[in-house]
Structures are given as C-alpha cells and as structure tokens.
Amino acid sequence: MKIINSQTFNAYFNIAAEEYLLDNFDSDIFYLYQNSPSIIVGRKQNTLAEINLDYVKEHNIPVVRRMSGGGAVFHDIGNLNFCFIIRNYSDMPEDSFDKTGFEKYTKPIIEVLQDLGVNAKLEGRNDLTIEGKKFSGNAKYIRNNDLLQHGTILYMSNLKDISNALNVNPAKFNDKAVKSVQARVTNVSSHLPIYMSITDFTSILIEHICLQYPDSQLYEMTDKDKIAINKLIERKYGTWEWNQGRTREYTYTNSIQTKGGNLQVSMIVKNGYIEELTFFGDFFSAQDLDAFERKFQNIPHSYDDIFTLLAKYPAEEYFYNISSNELLKIMF
C-alpha cells in the first residue's frame, strides 16, 4: 500500500487527486490531506441548495464536487481527510469484509482514537461518533473493480464556520436531490486526554496503517503526478459544469421586499441552466418583462453569469425602483 500525505491545502487539487490516484496506480493507496476552507459536495447534490452563497462569496470559499455520493461537508485545515483506494475490491471473498458497509476502512481510525483514550465508534450508516456526536462522515465510490472510500476527521475545525457555510434556506429549492443533514458535531481534539497537534495525530495514524499493512511505503507525488492532476482540475474539478452545473432539474423560488414593491422569482433549472424564469409581484415595470425574462433562458444559474447578464441588461431599465443587485439577491 502506498501512503501519501498531501503537501497542499488546495481543495481542487486534493479532490482531483483522488480520481487521479484511482485511475493511474495499480497498488492500494492511503491518501491523507487537509484543505483550506472549502465546501465539498456529493456527486448527486444540487450545489446551490447546499451552500450559503452569500457567506461563500464573502469568504471566497471554493466549492468542489467529489466523485462519491453523500452530503455536503465543510473542510478547513483543522479537518483531516483520509482516503482508501483498494484494488480488486469485487474479487474479495464475501466473508472478508462487509461490501456494503463502512466498517473495514473506518476501523483504523477508531482503533487509533481508542488507543489514545477516545471512545470512538461507527454509528448509523456511515458516521463515526464520540459520545453520540459526529466527527466523521464517510462515503464510497466503486469504479470497475476498485473501491474508493474516504472520510473526514473533525480534529480541531472551526465548527461555527461549518454551520455558516452550509446554512441555506431550504424553502428556496424544490428538487429530488439529496439534502445534507446537519448533525451534532464535535472535534476529536476536545476529547483527547492531552493536547496533540493534528500533525502528530496524522503521524500516529500513518504508523498504525504501516503496522496493519506491512507492505506499506511512503510515496511522494512526482512532478508528473502533479501536472496530470492540475490538468484534471482544468478539465473537470475546477469547472462550473462539474461543481455546480451537474444537477438534476429543480425549481427555485424566492421573494424580497424592495422600494419598488414585492418581487418574487420562480425558475426551472435543468442541468444547471435556466429553462424558465418568471418575475411576480406588485412592482411596476418600465417595459416589456416577457422579453427581459427570455434573456435568462439557457443561462447558467450561476452568480457570475447572471451578474454579467445584468451588466448588459440592467434591472433599472425594466423595473421602477428595483436594482440589479436586488435581482442578484433574489436569484440566489
């Protein structure tokens, strides 16, 4: 097993690296990484329905979609992420481990914590908990004959940021995409009998994996690896199409009170693009709104794209006492 401890806090790189390692190595891999503040959304989630867009934009937080399913999670450098990539997964005997559960590849985390005096356990479908509070969520992805299972470890994260970044008004969206469930969470560090840095904890975890897998060897990514991962970011993980546009059809509604009156919007969005849009309310229009509404058709439901459209067609030309900023506010 190759053990890789990432040397970057770049979320785009670390999430793209998981796919690169899955597709380009023959050996089993244990990949560890930390990300600067970022939001990682599940493969089948509606990104805009999972995040607090105002907070994300204000703090310039990257939003990256991963390969696996499950809910949205907030990462910062106080959160340690682990990823197992196991080859020939489907060829393993049925009695070797639970092929549908998460026990085998969360067990090392639990063992390390229990050795450190922390009563961690696997509870529910895919959560690791301490005293009933969640510190780790886990997900998996199977491609061909290989398994990728990864999870978070809230070690000393800013829990307030988690709530702020993922706090969104669910009434805005009506879709079939899976919504994240905000659970009671805790940091591992607050349960340790003595202080231990996340770096020291990472070292102990690596030592434990080396004992479990005697053929383990540390691996440092080469320049060739890094170039290939950066190309994958350009092609996929750094794009709007993957991170936000890859959504099922959803209906978005919202309303605000303006100087020009009550303003409501209703949109049908498919694959990230606005299919239909209608403004409602007791406002007064300055010219034909039907023509204005048609300008939004086939435009991505993306803040930057709507901002660009409104720079070309300002709201002030179509509404009395309603600004483009107010339209931006109501549409996200």
C-alpha positions as CSV (number, residue, x, y, z in Angstrom):
1,M,0.0,0.0,0.0
2,K,1.3,3.4,-0.9
3,I,0.8,6.1,1.8
4,I,0.6,9.6,0.5
5,N,0.4,12.6,2.9
6,S,-0.6,15.6,0.7
7,Q,1.6,18.7,0.9
8,T,-1.0,21.1,-0.3
9,F,-4.2,22.6,1.2
10,N,-5.7,23.2,-2.2
11,A,-9.2,21.6,-2.3
12,Y,-9.3,21.4,-6.1
13,F,-6.0,19.5,-6.1
14,N,-6.8,17.1,-3.3
15,I,-10.2,16.2,-4.6
16,A,-8.9,15.8,-8.2
17,A,-6.0,13.7,-6.8
18,E,-8.4,11.1,-5.5
19,E,-9.7,10.4,-9.1
20,Y,-6.1,10.5,-10.5
21,L,-4.8,8.0,-7.9
22,L,-7.8,5.8,-8.5
23,D,-7.2,5.7,-12.3
24,N,-3.5,5.7,-12.6
25,F,-2.0,3.4,-10.0
26,D,-2.1,-0.4,-9.6
27,S,-1.4,-0.6,-5.9
28,D,-3.7,0.1,-2.9
29,I,-3.4,3.7,-1.6
30,F,-4.0,5.5,1.7
31,Y,-4.2,9.2,0.9
32,L,-4.3,11.9,3.7
33,Y,-5.0,15.6,3.1
34,Q,-6.2,18.8,4.7
35,N,-7.9,21.6,2.8
36,S,-8.1,25.3,3.3
37,P,-11.7,26.4,4.0
38,S,-13.8,24.8,1.3
39,I,-17.1,23.0,0.7
40,I,-17.1,19.6,-0.8
41,V,-20.5,18.4,-2.2
42,G,-21.6,15.0,-3.0
43,R,-21.8,13.7,-6.6
44,K,-25.6,13.8,-6.9
45,Q,-26.2,17.0,-4.9
46,N,-27.6,20.4,-6.1
47,T,-24.7,22.6,-5.1
48,L,-26.7,25.8,-4.7
49,A,-29.2,24.1,-2.4
50,E,-26.4,23.0,-0.1
51,I,-24.4,26.2,0.5
52,N,-24.9,29.7,2.0
53,L,-23.9,31.5,-1.2
54,D,-23.5,34.9,0.5
55,Y,-21.1,33.5,3.1
56,V,-19.2,31.5,0.4
57,K,-18.7,34.6,-1.8
58,E,-17.8,36.9,1.1
59,H,-15.1,34.5,2.3
60,N,-14.1,33.3,-1.2
61,I,-14.6,29.7,-0.3
62,P,-14.0,27.1,-3.1
63,V,-16.9,24.7,-3.7
64,V,-15.8,21.3,-5.2
65,R,-17.8,18.3,-6.2
66,R,-16.3,14.9,-5.3
67,M,-16.8,11.5,-7.1
68,S,-18.7,9.8,-4.3
69,G,-22.3,10.4,-3.1
70,G,-23.5,11.6,0.3
71,G,-23.9,15.0,1.8
72,A,-22.0,18.3,1.6
73,V,-19.2,18.9,4.1
74,F,-17.1,21.9,5.1
75,H,-13.3,21.5,5.2
76,D,-10.7,23.6,6.9
77,I,-7.1,22.9,7.9
78,G,-8.4,21.6,11.3
79,N,-10.1,18.8,9.4
80,L,-8.1,15.7,8.4
81,N,-9.4,13.8,5.4
82,F,-8.4,10.1,4.7
83,C,-9.0,8.1,1.5
84,F,-8.5,4.4,1.0
85,I,-8.2,3.1,-2.6
86,I,-8.5,-0.7,-2.8
87,R,-7.8,-2.7,-5.9
88,N,-9.7,-5.9,-6.9
89,Y,-12.4,-5.0,-4.5
90,S,-15.2,-7.0,-6.1
91,D,-12.9,-10.2,-6.2
92,M,-12.6,-10.3,-2.4
93,P,-14.5,-13.1,-0.7
94,E,-17.9,-12.2,0.8
95,D,-16.7,-13.1,4.3
96,S,-13.6,-10.9,4.0
97,F,-15.5,-7.8,5.0
98,D,-18.8,-6.1,4.6
99,K,-19.0,-5.0,1.0
100,T,-22.0,-2.7,1.6
101,G,-20.9,-1.0,4.8
102,F,-18.1,1.2,6.0
103,E,-16.6,-0.8,8.9
104,K,-13.4,-2.2,7.4
105,Y,-11.9,1.2,6.3
106,T,-13.1,3.2,9.3
107,K,-11.8,0.7,11.8
108,P,-8.2,2.0,11.7
109,I,-9.4,5.5,12.6
110,I,-11.5,4.1,15.5
111,E,-8.5,1.9,16.7
112,V,-6.1,4.9,16.8
113,L,-8.6,7.0,18.7
114,Q,-9.4,4.3,21.2
115,D,-5.6,3.8,21.8
116,L,-5.5,7.5,22.6
117,G,-8.3,7.1,25.1
118,V,-11.2,8.4,23.0
119,N,-14.3,6.2,22.8
120,A,-15.0,6.5,19.1
121,K,-17.4,4.2,17.3
122,L,-19.2,3.7,14.0
123,E,-22.8,4.5,14.3
124,G,-25.7,4.7,11.8
125,R,-24.9,4.3,8.1
126,N,-21.6,5.9,7.7
127,D,-20.8,8.2,10.7
128,L,-18.0,8.0,13.3
129,T,-19.1,9.4,16.7
130,I,-17.8,10.3,20.1
131,E,-20.4,10.4,22.9
132,G,-23.1,10.5,20.3
133,K,-21.6,13.4,18.4
134,K,-20.4,13.1,14.9
135,F,-16.8,13.8,14.0
136,S,-16.5,11.9,10.7
137,G,-18.7,11.3,7.7
138,N,-17.8,8.7,5.2
139,A,-18.6,7.9,1.5
140,K,-17.6,5.4,-1.1
141,Y,-17.3,5.1,-4.9
142,I,-16.8,1.9,-6.9
143,R,-15.3,2.0,-10.4
144,N,-14.8,-1.2,-12.4
145,N,-13.0,-3.5,-9.9
146,D,-11.7,-0.8,-7.5
147,L,-13.1,0.8,-4.3
148,L,-12.5,4.4,-3.1
149,Q,-13.7,5.0,0.4
150,H,-13.0,8.3,2.1
151,G,-14.0,10.3,5.1
152,T,-13.4,13.4,7.2
153,I,-12.0,13.7,10.7
154,L,-13.0,16.8,12.5
155,Y,-9.9,17.3,14.6
156,M,-9.8,21.0,15.5
157,S,-12.1,22.6,13.0
158,N,-14.0,25.8,13.4
159,L,-17.4,24.4,14.0
160,K,-19.1,27.8,13.6
161,D,-17.8,28.1,10.0
162,I,-19.4,24.7,9.3
163,S,-22.8,26.0,10.3
164,N,-22.4,29.3,8.5
165,A,-21.1,27.9,5.2
166,L,-23.8,25.2,4.9
167,N,-26.7,27.2,6.3
168,V,-29.1,27.7,3.4
169,N,-32.9,28.4,3.2
170,P,-34.4,25.0,2.1
171,A,-37.7,26.8,1.1
172,K,-35.9,28.3,-1.9
173,F,-35.4,24.9,-3.6
174,N,-37.8,22.1,-4.5
175,D,-36.0,19.1,-6.1
176,K,-35.2,15.5,-5.7
177,A,-31.5,15.9,-5.0
178,V,-30.4,14.6,-1.6
179,K,-30.1,17.4,1.0
180,S,-27.4,17.3,3.7
181,V,-28.5,16.7,7.3
182,Q,-26.9,19.0,9.8
183,A,-25.8,16.8,12.6
184,R,-24.5,17.5,16.1
185,V,-20.7,17.5,15.6
186,T,-17.6,17.6,17.7
187,N,-13.8,17.9,17.4
188,V,-11.6,15.0,18.2
189,S,-9.1,17.2,20.0
190,S,-11.6,18.2,22.7
191,H,-11.8,14.6,23.8
192,L,-8.1,13.7,24.0
193,P,-6.7,13.4,27.5
194,I,-3.7,15.5,26.5
195,Y,-3.1,18.1,23.7
196,M,-1.9,16.7,20.5
197,S,-1.4,18.6,17.2
198,I,-3.1,17.5,14.0
199,T,0.4,16.8,12.6
200,D,1.2,14.4,15.5
201,F,-2.1,12.7,15.1
202,T,-1.5,12.3,11.4
203,S,1.9,10.7,12.1
204,I,0.3,8.2,14.6
205,L,-2.4,7.3,12.1
206,I,0.2,6.7,9.4
207,E,2.2,4.5,11.8
208,H,-0.9,2.5,12.5
209,I,-1.6,1.9,8.8
210,C,2.0,0.8,8.3
211,L,1.5,-1.8,11.0
212,Q,-1.7,-3.1,9.5
213,Y,-0.3,-3.2,6.0
214,P,3.3,-4.5,6.3
215,D,4.0,-3.8,2.6
216,S,3.2,-0.1,3.1
217,Q,5.6,2.5,1.7
218,L,5.5,6.3,1.8
219,Y,5.1,7.9,-1.6
220,E,5.7,11.5,-2.6
221,M,3.9,12.8,-5.7
222,T,6.2,13.4,-8.6
223,D,6.1,16.4,-10.9
224,K,4.4,14.2,-13.5
225,D,1.7,13.3,-11.0
226,K,1.1,17.0,-10.1
227,I,1.0,18.1,-13.8
228,A,-1.6,15.4,-14.5
229,I,-3.7,16.4,-11.5
230,N,-3.6,20.0,-12.5
231,K,-4.8,19.1,-16.0
232,L,-7.7,17.2,-14.4
233,I,-8.6,20.3,-12.4
234,E,-8.6,22.4,-15.6
235,R,-10.7,19.8,-17.4
236,K,-13.1,18.9,-14.6
237,Y,-12.7,19.8,-10.9
238,G,-12.1,23.5,-11.5
239,T,-15.1,24.0,-13.8
240,W,-18.6,25.3,-13.2
241,E,-20.0,22.5,-15.3
242,W,-18.8,19.9,-12.8
243,N,-19.0,21.8,-9.5
244,Q,-22.4,23.5,-10.0
245,G,-23.9,22.7,-13.4
246,R,-24.1,19.0,-12.8
247,T,-27.5,19.0,-11.1
248,R,-30.9,17.4,-11.7
249,E,-33.8,19.5,-12.6
250,Y,-35.1,21.7,-9.8
251,T,-37.5,24.6,-9.1
252,Y,-36.2,27.7,-7.4
253,T,-38.5,30.3,-5.8
254,N,-37.7,33.3,-3.7
255,S,-39.1,36.7,-2.8
256,I,-37.9,40.0,-1.3
257,Q,-39.4,43.4,-0.4
258,T,-37.9,46.3,-2.4
259,K,-38.6,50.1,-2.7
260,G,-40.4,49.2,-5.9
261,G,-42.7,46.7,-4.2
262,N,-42.7,42.9,-3.5
263,L,-40.6,41.0,-6.0
264,Q,-40.8,37.2,-6.5
265,V,-39.0,34.9,-8.9
266,S,-39.7,31.4,-10.0
267,M,-37.2,29.4,-12.0
268,I,-37.0,25.9,-13.5
269,V,-33.3,24.9,-13.8
270,K,-32.1,21.8,-15.7
271,N,-28.5,20.6,-15.7
272,G,-27.6,23.9,-14.1
273,Y,-29.2,26.1,-16.9
274,I,-32.3,28.2,-16.5
275,E,-35.1,26.7,-18.6
276,E,-37.9,29.0,-17.5
277,L,-38.0,32.2,-15.4
278,T,-40.8,34.4,-14.3
279,F,-40.9,37.5,-12.1
280,F,-44.1,38.2,-10.0
281,G,-45.1,40.9,-7.5
282,D,-46.8,44.2,-7.1
283,F,-44.0,46.2,-8.6
284,F,-44.3,48.4,-11.7
285,S,-42.4,47.5,-14.9
286,A,-40.7,50.1,-17.1
287,Q,-41.0,48.0,-20.3
288,D,-42.0,44.5,-21.5
289,L,-40.9,42.0,-18.9
290,D,-41.6,39.0,-21.1
291,A,-38.7,39.9,-23.3
292,F,-36.5,40.5,-20.3
293,E,-37.4,37.1,-18.8
294,R,-36.5,35.4,-22.0
295,K,-32.9,36.7,-21.8
296,F,-32.3,34.4,-18.8
297,Q,-33.2,31.3,-20.7
298,N,-30.3,28.9,-21.3
299,I,-28.1,31.0,-19.0
300,P,-26.3,29.0,-16.2
301,H,-27.9,29.5,-12.7
302,S,-24.5,30.9,-11.7
303,Y,-23.9,34.2,-9.9
304,D,-21.1,35.3,-12.3
305,D,-23.2,34.6,-15.4
306,I,-26.3,36.4,-14.0
307,F,-24.1,39.3,-12.9
308,T,-22.7,39.6,-16.5
309,L,-26.2,39.4,-18.0
310,L,-27.4,42.2,-15.7
311,A,-24.4,44.3,-16.5
312,K,-25.6,44.2,-20.2
313,Y,-29.3,44.5,-19.3
314,P,-29.7,46.4,-16.0
315,A,-32.8,45.8,-13.9
316,E,-33.3,49.5,-13.6
317,E,-34.2,49.6,-17.3
318,Y,-37.1,47.1,-16.7
319,F,-38.3,47.9,-13.2
320,Y,-39.1,51.0,-11.3
321,N,-37.1,51.3,-8.0
322,I,-35.6,47.7,-8.3
323,S,-31.9,47.4,-8.8
324,S,-29.7,44.7,-10.4
325,N,-28.2,44.0,-7.0
326,E,-31.7,43.2,-5.7
327,L,-32.3,40.8,-8.7
328,L,-29.0,39.1,-7.9
329,K,-30.0,38.8,-4.3
330,I,-33.4,37.2,-5.1
331,M,-31.9,34.7,-7.6
332,F,-29.5,33.0,-5.1
